[in-house]
Amino acid sequence: MSNYDAAKHAGLVLRKLIRENYSSQEAFAEDFGAEIRTVSRYINQGINKVSALQELADFFGIGMENFFMG
């Protein structure tokens, strides 16, 4: 049995994308139009909402599947 957690993995991919494209999580949150605590929760606890994943994928200009293959 695998311990793979897709939501947590998506959070790690988001962390990587932010590090590659922004100076801070705060700068990303401002550009994305989200509260910093929401971004922090996505990174630390994972992203459980498909709609949030789609919004993030669209924002970064990548396919949603990249959050799982990252």
Secondary structure per residue as TSV (DSSP state, phi and psi in degrees):
chain	resnum	aa	ss	phi	psi
A	1	M	-	360.0	136.1
A	2	S	-	-89.2	147.1
A	3	N	-	-97.5	16.0
A	4	Y	-	-63.4	126.5
A	5	D	-	-118.9	104.2
A	6	A	H	-60.0	-40.1
A	7	A	H	-63.5	-44.7
A	8	K	H	-65.5	-41.5
A	9	H	H	-61.3	-41.9
A	10	A	H	-60.5	-38.0
A	11	G	H	-63.2	-39.6
A	12	L	H	-66.8	-38.7
A	13	V	H	-65.3	-41.1
A	14	L	H	-60.0	-44.3
A	15	R	H	-55.7	-45.2
A	16	K	H	-62.7	-45.4
A	17	L	H	-62.3	-40.3
A	18	I	H	-65.2	-45.0
A	19	R	H	-60.6	-36.6
A	20	E	H	-75.7	-24.7
A	21	N	H	-119.5	-11.0
A	22	Y	-	-137.5	156.2
A	23	S	S	-79.0	-20.8
A	24	S	-	-160.5	164.5
A	25	Q	H	-65.1	-34.1
A	26	E	H	-63.5	-42.8
A	27	A	H	-63.2	-41.5
A	28	F	H	-62.9	-47.5
A	29	A	H	-56.9	-41.6
A	30	E	H	-64.1	-46.8
A	31	D	H	-64.4	-39.2
A	32	F	H	-76.7	-21.8
A	33	G	T	82.4	34.9
A	34	A	-	-124.2	158.7
A	35	E	-	-69.6	145.4
A	36	I	H	-60.3	-34.9
A	37	R	H	-68.3	-28.8
A	38	T	H	-68.2	-46.0
A	39	V	H	-61.3	-44.7
A	40	S	H	-60.2	-41.7
A	41	R	H	-64.5	-42.5
A	42	Y	H	-58.1	-43.5
A	43	I	H	-70.6	-44.4
A	44	N	H	-86.3	-30.9
A	45	Q	H	-110.4	-13.0
A	46	G	-	102.9	170.9
A	47	I	-	-116.3	109.0
A	48	N	-	-95.4	-16.3
A	49	K	-	-95.5	125.9
A	50	V	H	-62.4	-38.3
A	51	S	H	-62.6	-38.4
A	52	A	H	-67.1	-41.5
A	53	L	H	-60.8	-42.9
A	54	Q	H	-64.3	-42.4
A	55	E	H	-61.2	-43.7
A	56	L	H	-66.3	-42.9
A	57	A	H	-61.3	-45.6
A	58	D	H	-61.9	-42.5
A	59	F	H	-59.8	-43.9
A	60	F	H	-86.1	-5.3
A	61	G	T	70.2	35.9
A	62	I	-	-125.7	163.9
A	63	G	-	-74.6	147.1
A	64	M	T	-58.8	-31.4
A	65	E	T	-62.9	-21.5
A	66	N	H	-64.7	-24.0
A	67	F	H	-70.1	-18.1
A	68	F	H	-102.9	-21.8
A	69	M	H	-96.8	-28.9
A	70	G	-	1.2	360.0
